[in-house]
Amino acid sequence: MTAPAALTRTVVPDAPPRTRSVRRRLAGAPGSLGRLLAVSVTVFLLASLLTFALGALSGANPAAAVLGDQATPADIARMQHQFGLDRPLYAQFGSWLGNALTGDLGVSWFTGMPVTDSVRLALPVDLSIASLALLLAVLLGGGAGLLAALHSGSRLDRAVTLVCSVLATLPPFLIGIVLIVVFAVKFGALPTGGYVPLDQSPGEWLRYALLPAFALSLDAASSIARQLRTSVVGALRENYVTGAEMRGFTARRVLFGHVLRNAAGPALSVLGLSVPVVLGGAVVTEKIFNLPGIAQLSLQGAEQHDIPVIQGTLLVTVAVVLLANIAVNAALAALNPAARRRRAGRAPAAEPAGDAS
């Protein structure tokens, strides 16, 4: 007698908890990533429109600036046609944005050099300095915040909070001047300014990049320290920490396997918000340390009313900030899948990050 199909069906055992957790993360990733990319593209388009509008409404006339007061109306009209300024604004914006998306940011009105080439030379300076500054901010701020949280209520905790509050009020250019006076002038340990490419000499690059990066990192480090301290103190009071300790987990495993993964989200958000602050502070810092970065390129363009240079540097800066925010959001989703599920509209689950086995 043949057994019914329902009785002969193979029973697949349930996947282990860790496998189910990985599946949930992978299932929720595409939708969250798609929304993040949609928002980023929208912000980029709005920023590009605003960037172009600022240049178009500035009233700058390259013909009058380049040709001088002796230019005839025919010369001015010919140069405006050469730069495409005699077309409607919507046509100019469409051409500019389309060319920018293919890597063509136009040509400088004064030097005749492609803006893309100028940005390609200047952008690595800012990216290397900003990356080092953010790394220092994570190391200094993360260490200080974790130390204060583990000694919550002590003199050390109060000292860290006081120092972070003071550093948050100091502008990067003032910190840069103090660093130059102390480390470059008084002790002669580091150069006062200049830049050496990373691929040319990593050691020399670090010597020249350390002071400006440190000056840019302190504000972000203080914000990260305060946020991480608050998050870790709150996470240490959660029930899953007590449960892990009762199951015999070591303090190190509880801290790094559970607490930090759940508490690092707000600090990572602060890090993402620090990217535009670091890039904005580079305008003055590059001037103090004589760095040939994109901030100085943009400042020179503003002083000369070189609209293509200004538009190109602003657009590239917006793109860098958006890419950094995408990376931070991806890290947040990897560290805290429960938060991603809440953003996706699913029911929240009390699931500590990390291996609970």
matplotlib code that plots the C-alpha trace (Angstrom):
import matplotlib.pyplot as plt

x = [0.0, 1.4, 1.7, 0.0, 2.1, 1.7, 3.3, 6.2, 7.1, 10.6, 10.8, 13.4, 14.9, 14.8, 17.8, 20.0, 19.3, 22.5, 21.5, 18.0, 19.6, 21.8, 18.8, 16.7, 19.6, 19.9, 16.1, 15.8, 18.9, 17.6, 14.6, 16.5, 19.4, 17.0, 15.3, 18.7, 19.8, 16.6, 17.0, 20.6, 19.9, 17.1, 19.4, 22.1, 19.7, 18.4, 22.0, 23.1, 20.1, 20.9, 24.6, 23.8, 21.3, 23.8, 26.2, 23.5, 22.1, 25.5, 25.5, 29.2, 30.1, 33.2, 33.5, 33.8, 36.1, 38.5, 38.4, 38.5, 37.0, 38.3, 36.0, 33.5, 29.9, 30.7, 33.6, 31.4, 28.7, 31.2, 32.6, 29.2, 28.3, 31.6, 30.6, 27.0, 25.7, 23.4, 21.1, 18.1, 18.9, 17.1, 19.2, 22.4, 21.5, 20.6, 23.9, 25.9, 24.4, 24.6, 28.3, 29.0, 27.5, 30.0, 32.9, 33.0, 32.7, 33.4, 36.4, 37.8, 36.9, 40.3, 42.9, 41.2, 42.0, 39.3, 37.7, 37.8, 41.6, 41.8, 39.5, 41.4, 44.6, 43.0, 40.5, 43.1, 44.5, 41.1, 40.2, 43.4, 43.3, 39.6, 40.1, 42.9, 40.8, 37.9, 40.1, 41.6, 38.1, 37.0, 40.1, 40.2, 36.4, 35.7, 38.4, 37.4, 33.7, 34.1, 36.5, 34.0, 31.1, 32.9, 33.7, 30.3, 29.9, 33.6, 36.0, 37.4, 33.9, 33.4, 36.9, 36.2, 32.8, 34.4, 37.3, 34.8, 32.6, 35.5, 36.9, 33.5, 33.5, 37.0, 37.1, 39.5, 41.6, 42.3, 43.3, 45.5, 47.3, 48.0, 49.3, 51.6, 53.0, 53.5, 54.6, 56.1, 57.6, 58.5, 59.5, 60.1, 58.7, 56.4, 56.3, 54.2, 52.5, 52.7, 51.7, 53.4, 51.2, 50.6, 51.7, 55.0, 56.1, 53.6, 55.9, 56.3, 52.6, 51.8, 54.2, 52.5, 49.0, 49.0, 48.5, 45.7, 44.0, 44.3, 42.9, 39.9, 39.3, 38.8, 35.3, 34.1, 36.0, 34.3, 30.8, 31.5, 32.8, 29.8, 27.3, 29.1, 29.4, 25.6, 24.8, 27.1, 25.8, 22.3, 23.2, 24.9, 21.5, 19.7, 18.3, 20.3, 23.5, 22.3, 21.3, 24.7, 26.5, 24.3, 25.1, 28.8, 29.9, 33.1, 33.0, 35.0, 32.7, 29.6, 31.2, 32.5, 30.1, 26.8, 27.0, 29.2, 27.4, 24.1, 25.5, 27.7, 24.7, 24.3, 28.0, 28.2, 25.4, 27.5, 30.4, 28.3, 27.2, 30.9, 31.9, 30.5, 31.8, 35.3, 35.1, 33.8, 36.5, 39.1, 38.5, 40.3, 42.6, 44.0, 44.8, 46.6, 48.6, 49.1, 47.4, 46.5, 43.1, 39.7, 38.7, 41.5, 40.5, 36.9, 38.1, 40.3, 37.3, 35.1, 37.7, 38.0, 34.2, 35.2, 31.7, 32.6, 35.3, 32.8, 30.1, 32.4, 34.0, 30.6, 29.1, 32.0, 31.8, 28.1, 28.8, 31.6, 29.3, 26.4, 28.7, 30.0, 26.5, 25.6, 28.7, 27.7, 24.1, 25.4, 27.5, 24.6, 22.5, 25.2, 25.7, 22.0, 19.7, 16.8, 17.0, 16.9, 13.8, 12.1, 13.0, 11.5, 8.2, 8.6, 7.7, 10.6, 12.3, 14.3, 17.3, 20.8, 23.5, 26.2, 26.4, 24.3, 25.1]
y = [0.0, 3.4, 6.0, 9.3, 12.1, 14.2, 11.4, 10.8, 14.5, 15.1, 17.3, 20.0, 20.9, 24.5, 26.5, 27.4, 30.8, 32.4, 31.3, 32.7, 36.0, 36.2, 35.5, 38.2, 40.7, 39.8, 39.9, 43.4, 44.8, 45.4, 47.5, 49.6, 50.1, 51.1, 53.7, 55.1, 55.3, 57.0, 59.6, 60.1, 60.6, 63.1, 65.1, 65.0, 66.4, 69.1, 70.0, 70.2, 72.4, 74.7, 74.8, 75.7, 78.3, 80.0, 80.3, 81.4, 84.1, 85.4, 87.6, 86.8, 87.5, 85.6, 87.8, 91.0, 89.4, 87.8, 90.4, 93.4, 96.9, 97.2, 94.4, 95.3, 94.1, 91.7, 90.2, 89.7, 88.1, 85.8, 84.6, 84.2, 81.9, 80.1, 79.3, 78.6, 81.4, 82.7, 79.7, 79.4, 78.5, 75.1, 74.2, 75.2, 73.2, 70.1, 70.2, 71.0, 68.2, 65.7, 66.5, 66.4, 62.9, 61.8, 63.4, 66.7, 69.6, 72.3, 74.5, 77.3, 80.7, 82.1, 79.3, 77.3, 74.2, 71.5, 71.7, 67.9, 67.9, 70.5, 68.5, 65.3, 67.0, 68.6, 66.0, 63.3, 65.9, 66.4, 62.8, 61.7, 64.5, 63.9, 60.1, 60.5, 63.1, 60.7, 57.8, 59.9, 61.0, 57.4, 56.3, 59.3, 59.8, 56.0, 55.4, 58.4, 57.6, 54.0, 54.9, 57.4, 54.9, 52.1, 54.6, 56.3, 58.8, 58.9, 61.8, 60.3, 60.4, 64.1, 65.0, 63.4, 65.2, 68.5, 68.2, 67.2, 70.1, 72.5, 71.0, 71.2, 75.0, 75.5, 76.2, 74.1, 77.1, 78.1, 74.5, 74.4, 77.6, 76.2, 73.0, 74.8, 76.9, 74.0, 71.1, 72.9, 76.1, 75.2, 71.6, 71.4, 67.9, 68.4, 70.8, 73.9, 73.2, 71.8, 68.4, 65.2, 62.7, 59.4, 57.3, 59.3, 58.8, 57.4, 58.5, 62.1, 62.2, 61.4, 64.0, 66.7, 65.4, 64.8, 68.4, 69.4, 66.1, 66.3, 69.9, 68.7, 65.6, 67.1, 68.4, 65.1, 63.2, 65.1, 64.5, 60.8, 60.5, 62.1, 60.1, 56.8, 57.3, 57.9, 54.9, 52.5, 53.5, 52.9, 49.6, 48.3, 48.5, 46.4, 43.0, 41.1, 42.2, 40.8, 37.6, 37.2, 37.7, 35.1, 32.6, 33.0, 35.2, 37.2, 40.9, 41.4, 39.3, 41.1, 44.5, 43.9, 41.2, 42.8, 46.2, 48.0, 46.6, 48.0, 51.2, 52.2, 53.2, 56.8, 57.3, 56.2, 58.6, 61.4, 60.3, 60.6, 64.1, 65.0, 64.4, 67.7, 69.5, 68.2, 69.1, 72.5, 73.1, 72.3, 75.7, 77.5, 74.6, 74.3, 78.0, 77.7, 74.6, 75.6, 72.5, 72.4, 70.8, 71.2, 73.8, 76.1, 75.4, 76.4, 79.5, 80.7, 80.2, 82.3, 85.1, 85.1, 84.6, 81.5, 79.9, 76.5, 75.9, 76.8, 74.6, 71.7, 71.7, 72.1, 69.2, 66.9, 67.8, 67.0, 63.6, 62.8, 63.6, 61.5, 58.6, 58.9, 58.9, 55.8, 54.0, 55.0, 53.8, 50.5, 50.2, 51.0, 48.3, 45.8, 46.6, 46.9, 44.8, 45.5, 49.2, 48.4, 46.3, 49.1, 51.5, 49.0, 48.9, 45.5, 44.7, 45.5, 42.6, 42.6, 41.0, 41.9, 42.2, 39.7, 35.9, 34.9, 31.3]
z = [0.0, -1.0, 1.7, 1.2, -0.3, 2.9, 4.9, 2.5, 2.1, 3.2, 6.4, 6.1, 9.5, 10.6, 9.8, 12.8, 14.4, 12.9, 9.4, 9.8, 11.0, 7.9, 5.7, 7.3, 6.7, 3.1, 2.5, 4.0, 2.3, -1.3, -0.3, 2.2, -0.2, -3.0, -0.8, 0.2, -3.4, -4.5, -1.8, -2.7, -6.4, -5.5, -3.2, -5.9, -8.6, -6.3, -5.3, -8.9, -9.7, -6.9, -7.8, -11.4, -10.3, -8.0, -11.0, -13.4, -11.0, -10.1, -13.2, -13.9, -17.5, -18.7, -21.8, -19.9, -17.3, -19.8, -22.6, -20.3, -20.7, -24.3, -25.6, -28.2, -28.1, -31.0, -29.0, -26.0, -28.0, -29.7, -26.4, -24.9, -27.8, -27.3, -23.7, -24.6, -22.4, -25.2, -24.8, -22.4, -18.9, -19.0, -22.1, -20.3, -17.2, -19.2, -21.1, -18.0, -15.9, -18.8, -19.3, -15.6, -15.3, -18.0, -16.2, -18.1, -15.7, -18.3, -18.9, -16.7, -18.0, -17.1, -17.4, -20.2, -18.3, -18.0, -14.5, -14.3, -14.6, -11.8, -9.6, -10.3, -9.1, -6.0, -4.8, -3.6, -1.2, 0.4, 0.4, 2.0, 4.7, 5.4, 5.6, 8.1, 10.1, 10.3, 11.3, 14.1, 15.1, 15.3, 17.3, 19.7, 20.1, 20.2, 22.8, 25.0, 24.8, 25.7, 28.5, 29.9, 29.6, 31.4, 34.3, 34.2, 37.1, 37.9, 37.7, 34.5, 33.0, 34.0, 32.7, 29.3, 29.0, 29.9, 27.4, 24.7, 25.4, 25.2, 21.9, 20.3, 20.7, 19.1, 15.3, 13.3, 12.1, 15.7, 16.6, 13.5, 14.5, 18.0, 16.5, 14.1, 17.0, 19.3, 17.0, 14.0, 15.4, 19.0, 18.7, 14.9, 14.9, 11.9, 8.9, 9.0, 5.7, 2.3, 0.9, -0.4, -2.3, -0.6, -3.5, -3.6, 0.0, 2.6, 5.5, 4.2, 3.4, 7.1, 8.3, 6.3, 6.7, 10.5, 11.7, 9.4, 9.9, 13.6, 13.6, 11.5, 13.6, 17.1, 16.6, 15.2, 17.9, 20.7, 19.1, 18.7, 22.2, 23.8, 21.7, 22.2, 25.9, 26.2, 24.0, 25.7, 29.2, 28.0, 26.3, 29.5, 31.3, 28.7, 29.6, 27.0, 28.8, 32.1, 30.3, 28.6, 31.9, 33.6, 30.8, 31.6, 28.8, 29.5, 30.0, 26.8, 24.8, 26.1, 25.4, 21.9, 20.7, 21.9, 23.6, 21.0, 18.0, 19.4, 20.7, 17.8, 15.6, 16.9, 16.9, 13.3, 12.4, 14.0, 11.9, 8.7, 9.7, 10.3, 6.7, 5.3, 8.4, 7.8, 4.1, 5.0, 7.6, 5.0, 3.3, 6.1, 7.1, 3.6, 3.7, 7.0, 6.0, 2.4, 1.0, -2.7, -2.2, -3.7, -1.1, -2.3, -5.9, -5.1, -3.2, -6.1, -8.4, -6.2, -6.0, -9.8, -10.4, -12.4, -12.4, -14.1, -11.4, -8.6, -10.0, -10.6, -7.1, -5.4, -7.4, -6.7, -3.0, -2.9, -4.5, -2.0, 0.9, -0.5, -1.1, 2.5, 3.8, 1.8, 3.2, 6.8, 6.3, 4.9, 8.0, 10.3, 8.6, 9.0, 12.7, 13.7, 11.5, 13.9, 13.1, 9.4, 9.9, 11.7, 8.9, 6.4, 8.3, 9.9, 13.4, 15.8, 17.4, 20.6, 19.0, 20.3, 17.6, 17.7, 18.3, 21.3, 21.0]

ax = plt.figure().add_subplot(projection="3d")
ax.plot(x, y, z, "-o")
ax.set_aspect("equal")
plt.show()
